[in-house]
């Protein structure tokens, strides 16, 4: 067996793993592209996010209701029915009024920013731990973000949720791209080391491999 035939032969498991990392990188590119488009069209991204959220609530409520009806003899039957009914009702409201839902969620997010930033500021001043400066900056940034969102409310509801959702898609996509490219590179290095290890100098079955002494033909003089 020559070295060229050894190089051309690949491990099926390694090839399958490499293709998986390629698919992961392609998925990350799609997510990153969706995040960039969402940042360009923030209003559309907000409306799409609300409709997606509403349909998820509606489908989850229907599935939960069907599951509750199949287990009517359980002790949590009525609790499951109530939770499923609330999910269905919330999904219908979100689908019918996505703008009002976005405004309510934007106000809720702004209040979370304010309270979280305030707690971080107070905790940083009281504790004064090793991360004092970083915690102080986080708290101030949270309070500033909450004030800015509440100051422009309800107009800020047109772009806040869509912006956050698009940024999440963008960063998740970039992370998947980095993971896919890095994993594909590692698989390539493993494949190269495997091929190099099975080369002629490794004592393999190549034509130029070193023949053990006991299998060498004896000279006539010997």
C-alpha distance (Angstrom), angle and dihedral (degrees) to the residues before:
residue distance angle dihedral
X1 . . .
X2 3.79 . .
X3 3.78 127.6 .
X4 3.81 91.5 -110.5
X5 3.78 92.2 58.5
X6 3.82 90.1 47.0
X7 3.81 91.0 52.3
X8 3.80 93.9 47.9
X9 3.80 92.5 52.6
X10 3.81 111.4 88.7
X11 3.76 131.7 -170.5
X12 3.85 108.2 -107.4
X13 3.81 92.1 -141.9
X14 3.81 91.8 51.5
X15 3.81 91.6 47.3
X16 3.80 90.7 49.4
X17 3.80 90.9 49.6
X18 3.80 90.8 49.7
X19 3.80 91.6 51.8
X20 3.80 89.2 50.2
X21 3.80 91.0 55.5
X22 3.81 89.9 48.6
X23 3.81 90.3 53.3
X24 3.81 89.0 48.4
X25 3.81 91.0 53.1
X26 3.83 91.5 48.2
X27 3.81 90.7 50.6
X28 3.80 89.5 50.0
X29 3.81 90.3 51.2
X30 3.82 90.5 52.2
X31 3.82 91.5 49.8
X32 3.80 92.2 46.9
X33 3.82 91.0 49.4
X34 3.81 90.1 49.5
X35 3.80 89.5 50.6
X36 3.81 92.2 51.3
X37 3.81 91.5 48.7
X38 3.80 89.3 48.4
X39 3.81 91.2 52.4
X40 3.80 90.0 51.6
X41 3.82 93.7 47.6
X42 3.80 100.4 33.8
X43 3.80 96.3 162.0
X44 3.80 92.1 53.5
X45 3.80 89.8 46.6
X46 3.82 90.8 53.2
X47 3.80 92.3 49.8
X48 3.81 91.7 45.6
X49 3.79 91.3 49.2
X50 3.79 91.9 51.7
X51 3.80 93.3 48.1
X52 3.80 91.0 47.6
X53 3.80 90.2 49.0
X54 3.81 90.9 49.7
X55 3.79 94.0 49.6
X56 3.79 91.1 47.9
X57 3.80 90.1 52.9
X58 3.80 91.6 47.3
X59 3.80 95.5 47.7
X60 3.80 91.6 43.7
X61 3.80 90.4 50.9
X62 3.80 92.9 50.1
X63 3.81 92.1 48.1
X64 3.81 90.6 47.2
X65 3.80 91.1 49.9
X66 3.80 92.3 50.3
X67 3.80 90.0 48.5
X68 3.80 90.6 49.6
X69 3.81 91.6 50.6
X70 3.80 90.5 51.3
X71 3.82 90.5 54.3
X72 3.78 100.1 44.5
X73 3.79 92.9 144.5
X74 3.81 95.4 61.6
X75 3.79 124.7 103.7
X76 3.82 92.6 -120.6
X77 3.80 96.7 52.6
X78 3.80 97.7 114.5
X79 3.80 92.9 41.9
X80 3.80 90.1 53.3
X81 3.82 90.5 47.9
X82 3.82 92.0 50.8
X83 3.81 92.9 48.2
X84 3.80 91.3 47.6
X85 3.81 91.5 48.3
X86 3.81 91.3 50.2
X87 3.80 90.5 50.2
X88 3.80 91.3 50.1
X89 3.79 92.3 47.9
X90 3.81 92.4 47.3
X91 3.80 90.9 48.2
X92 3.81 92.1 51.8
X93 3.82 91.4 48.8
X94 3.81 92.8 48.4
X95 3.82 92.5 48.2
X96 3.81 93.4 47.5
X97 3.83 96.3 42.4
X98 3.81 108.8 26.6
X99 3.82 92.9 154.1
X100 3.80 94.3 55.3
X101 3.80 90.6 44.6
X102 3.79 90.6 51.4
X103 3.81 90.2 51.1
X104 3.81 91.9 50.6
X105 3.80 93.1 47.0
X106 3.80 90.9 46.9
X107 3.79 91.5 54.7
X108 3.79 90.1 46.8
X109 3.82 90.5 50.9
X110 3.81 91.5 48.7
X111 3.81 91.1 51.8
X112 3.79 89.3 49.7
X113 3.81 90.1 51.8
X114 3.80 91.2 50.1
X115 3.80 96.5 47.1
X116 3.81 93.5 41.7
X117 3.80 92.2 48.8
X118 3.79 91.8 47.0
X119 3.81 92.7 50.4
X120 3.81 90.7 48.4
X121 3.80 91.8 50.4
X122 3.79 93.4 48.5
X123 3.81 92.3 44.0
X124 3.80 92.3 49.3
X125 3.82 92.5 49.9
X126 3.80 94.3 45.1
X127 3.81 100.3 41.0
X128 3.83 100.5 31.8
X129 3.78 92.5 -166.3
X130 3.81 128.6 171.0
X131 3.82 90.8 -79.7
X132 3.80 93.2 51.6
X133 3.80 97.4 127.4
X134 3.79 95.8 43.9
X135 3.83 92.7 47.2
X136 3.80 90.0 48.5
X137 3.81 91.3 52.5
X138 3.81 91.2 47.9
X139 3.79 91.8 51.1
X140 3.78 93.6 48.0
X141 3.80 91.4 47.3
X142 3.83 91.7 50.2
X143 3.81 92.0 50.6
X144 3.81 91.6 46.6
X145 3.80 92.1 49.1
X146 3.80 92.2 48.4
X147 3.82 91.9 49.3
X148 3.80 91.7 49.0
X149 3.80 93.1 49.4
X150 3.81 93.5 46.5
X151 3.80 92.0 44.1
X152 3.83 91.6 59.3
X153 3.79 96.4 36.7
X154 3.06 128.9 162.7
X155 3.82 90.1 18.2
X156 3.81 89.6 54.6
X157 3.81 89.7 62.0
X158 3.82 88.2 74.2
X159 3.78 93.7 68.1
X160 3.83 111.9 12.5
X161 3.81 99.0 79.5
X162 3.79 93.5 38.3
X163 3.81 90.7 49.3
X164 3.81 93.2 50.3
X165 3.80 92.5 45.6
X166 3.81 92.3 48.4
X167 3.82 91.9 48.3
X168 3.79 89.7 50.7
X169 3.81 90.4 51.7
X170 3.81 91.6 46.9
X171 3.81 95.8 50.3
X172 3.80 93.0 42.5
X173 3.79 89.6 50.6
X174 3.80 92.6 49.1
X175 3.80 89.7 49.4
X176 3.81 91.7 51.5
X177 3.82 90.8 47.6
X178 3.80 91.1 51.8
X179 3.80 91.0 46.8
X180 3.80 93.3 48.3
X181 3.81 95.4 46.1
X182 3.81 93.0 44.3
X183 3.79 92.5 46.6
X184 3.81 92.1 47.9
X185 3.80 89.3 51.0
X186 3.80 91.8 50.8
X187 3.82 90.8 48.7
X188 3.80 89.4 51.3
X189 3.80 91.4 50.9
X190 3.81 91.0 49.2
X191 3.79 90.6 49.3
X192 3.81 92.0 49.5
X193 3.80 91.7 49.4
X194 3.81 90.7 48.4
X195 3.81 91.9 50.8
X196 3.80 91.3 45.5
X197 3.79 90.3 49.5
X198 3.80 91.8 53.7
X199 3.82 93.4 48.7
X200 3.80 127.9 114.9
X201 3.80 95.2 -87.0
X202 3.80 92.5 56.7
X203 3.77 95.9 71.0
X204 3.81 92.7 -103.6
X205 3.78 129.2 141.0
X206 3.82 96.8 -79.6
X207 3.77 121.7 131.7
X208 3.80 93.1 -112.2
X209 3.80 95.1 45.3
X210 3.76 117.1 131.6
X211 3.80 109.7 -98.6
X212 3.81 116.1 -136.7
X213 3.80 115.5 -110.8
X214 3.79 95.9 -116.0
X215 3.81 92.1 57.0
X216 3.79 96.2 48.9
X217 3.82 115.9 109.4
X218 3.78 112.7 -105.3
X219 3.79 119.8 -120.9
X220 3.73 119.1 -120.2
X221 3.77 90.4 -117.6
X222 3.86 89.3 59.8
